[in-house]
Amino acid sequence: MGLKRSCFVFFLMWQAVNGDASYSFQEEMKRGSVIGNIAKDLNLDSSKLSGRNARVDAAGNRKRYCDINLSNGDLIIADRIDREELCGEKLSCVIKRDIVLENPLELHPFSLHIKDINDNSPQFKEEFINLEIRESAVRGARFVIEEAHDADVGQNSVQQYSLKKNDNFILAVDGKTIELVLEKELDREKQQEINLLLTALDGGSPQRSGTVVIHVTVLDANDNAPVFSQAVYKASLPENSPIDTVMVTVSATDADEGVNGDVTYEFGHVTDDVKRVFSIDRKNGKIKVNGAIDFETVTTYDLRIKAKDGLGLSSYTKVSIDVTDVNDNIPIIYVKSLANPVPENVSPGTEVGIVNVQDSDSDNNQQVRCSMQHNVPFKLVPSIKNYYSVVTTGQLDRELVSDYNITITATDEGSPPLSSSKTVQLSVADINDNSPVFEEQSYSAYVTENNKPGSTLCSVLARDPDWRQNGTVIYSLLPGEVNGAPVSSYLSVNGDTGVIHAVRSFDYEQFRSFKVHVMARDNGSPRSSSNVTVSVFISDVNDNAPQILYPRPGGQLLHDRAGPQSAHGGSLVSKVIAVDADSGQNAWLSYHIVQSTDSGLFTIGLHSGEIRTRRTFRSLTA
């Protein structure tokens, strides 16, 4: 089962675009060269390219070869493009890439058609070709010469051959078959060796050419060239086949006898890559695996095989090899985009990442299923061309979970199936969604009057579970008045620690308690705060002396008072009245007679201040 295209994809606003944009240009253009304006061609707003993180995307680890200019939407060359390296001998060289945009995700395929330039010259396999021809060869006899190869294609490939004028041979060309034709019979007694110069020319502009020297040795009769049993051999080879695996055996026979009929085999014109992968047994024609066969790198090989008899006559055949796929590649997960960190206040269903899965195998081996573990508030939603969106499934709360390790698993449909996993770490960004909270609903501070200014009364503490500046708590006094004066003239609070200090010395006799309000706010944006009430209670000290209200200081108590000329013991004579501004025990008064002209005559009540006679007495005048 392949990757399914979900009918719910449109809810994510992913968009596939029908109809590829296509650009045709020559290989080997300089980096930075403009190919075209893809923003205009796809009707994209070039002013939004940067904000939507527009980019050229290539499958797997392949080169992009081009980039998009985010300021104007131009498609520009980013890497060297060598058509021969990319497409070999294929006449059509097409690279397919995608433009990816986010918010919302869009995928725009486009094609690059690489035109060939004439940057390669024709080349023969060898610098010298040795032929041994019997002098008995008749006029019109033909001798096959291996053709030249040009890495370019079309008109830039080999178009014609020319043979330098000589006395014995002319050239016959039929497609890729190049033959020397004996026009004048050989005479070994006159000339035992002949050197011919063969030139191959391409059709490019300017024209390029390559040459080879054909060295002909004149011998006795060798009438027949080897003949292959098949004009074309076909074979199928699974990738990863072990070394020395025989994939096909070519066979050629020669009607001559003896050394003239001995046939040996070798590769014709093949690339060095082919020689690294395959070998051919010179005697029996078995073609074996000699290196790594990788379907994902090369799917077909065309080999040119040469059969040569003992005296140099040769013929050619073609071996076509189809490499079959084996499920030997695990799916690879690419994180194309990731919003990290993710704000904790994003709505469920928000896209926070884009994932692409690639499998280099083919057919069912390439079909991939992708999944994510279930214990996270995220899920994968499939969309365009092996792309998945990572979306939130619930509300995030950084104060509960600040980081998630999300494991994505991709499994292909091969037999046996292969899978891979990738762990993505997503952090949750803090939003200032919590206010500072005081540890107590209210606070009380107790201070003795006459305290020193700057002394500590108490401290308040508030906590904010948010992070960094959102969780940094700053304390301050709310504006207010105490006895008509600003609260700041009585107290101060340390903004960082919450410690409350007295600004002045308190007097219990002026006021005994007061209340202030402390605010704790965070440093987020917008800021959040909370308040708490702090009650300050002032305790009394004995800092006031009693004051006598009656009699007035300096007055004469008995002299001014009228009374009987005689009195019994215990009679009330007068009463001293005094007060103390302090309170409690500090205001409890006791009375004593400090000085008297007759200490035995009067007594004073310890707590009442009443002055009474100590004994009975009569007036001296009575």
Secondary structure, DSSP 8 states (H G I E B T S, - for coil): ------TTGGGGT-EE-SS-EEEEEETT--TT-EEEEHHHHTT--GGGTTTTT-EEE-STT----EEE-TTT-EEEE-S---HHHHHTT-S--EEEEEEEETTTTEEEEEEEEEE--S----B-S-SEEEEEEETT--TT-EEEE---B-SS-GGGSEEEEEE---SSEEEEEETTEEEEEE-S---TTT-SEEEEEEEEEES-SS--EEEEEEEEEEES------EES-SEEEEEEETT--TT-EEEE--EE-SS-GGGG--EEEE-S--HHHHHHEEE-TTT-EEEE-S---TTT-SEEEEEEEEE-TTS-EEEEEEEEEEE--S----EEEEEEE--SEETT--TT-EEEEEEEE--S-GGGG-EEEEE-SSSSEEEEE-STTEEEEEE-S---TTT--EEEEEEEEEESSSS--EEEEEEEEEEE-------EESSSEEEEEEETT--TT-EEEE--EE--S-GGGG--EEEE---EETTEEGGGTEEE-TTT-EEEESS---TTT-SEEEEEEEEE-SSSS--EEEEEEEEEEE--S----EEEES-TT--TTTT----SSB-TT-EEEE-EEE-SS-GGGG---------SSTTTEEE-TTT-EEEESS-B--TT-
